[in-house]
Amino acid sequence: MDNSNIQVGGATKQPAKQPLDITNSALPYDFIAVPGSGDNDPLKFWYSDQYWKSDSKYHGCEMGDYDKGSRKGDCHFDCLLPVEEPPLSATEANPLPGPPIPPIGGAPSFVNTFITVTPSPTYPADTPPTYATSECKFHLRQWQKNEGPERNPTNDYDVEVTIKDGKGQFVAASGNVPALRDQSIIVKGLAKPLTITAKTVDKDPLVVEYNGISFETYSDHCTPGQKKQEGRYHDGYRDLSCKFTC
């Protein structure tokens, strides 16, 4: 549905063993849905540069209980008109679990009347590493929410990420960027994108993903761990250092 509650796409009931690319749609980019492996697992969605799950409060998701073997739910997402250079597909930071397939569209039938330069999702080619591979490290500073105009006055976390290669040489940095809940930030410079995802409250770990490997900042990948003093907030921020295979 669009913001006038008019239907602009859809798919009928069918098995969903692979990601479903809702091609029966008037939207300018592909809308992709993936169910969870269990009844109570959240669904996952991709649209343009957005990725979210069906339990995302940021996207206003509300899922009902099962009734006679099915349940209904609603989520909101941005569906702006296409631009000359399409935004980076969210599939780069949050890869699909498998190749998407076009589902059975059902009625009514919709046609995408937009012309886009680059389709979404995109699947970038591998980039040969130009840095010292093996074990890379990154340093992360996470700023707390609502810390005043000189630090972070917003309702979302800010993060700064600096990546170094296996020889300790600088590779890339994110700068100070907002980290909305459950919205991955992307740091480029390695052969694959490094993504960092913030959660809800200060004590929550951040989630790190690189080349299909995911870990939390309270894991053995990172210093300090959950119980160590250094990882606690002071003056409105906390520092973490993590290692990973690159």
Summary of the structure (lengths in Angstrom):
residues: 246
radius of gyration: 19.8
end to end distance: 41.5
largest distance: 58.7
contacts: 662
relative contact order: 0.14
helix: 3%
strand: 32%
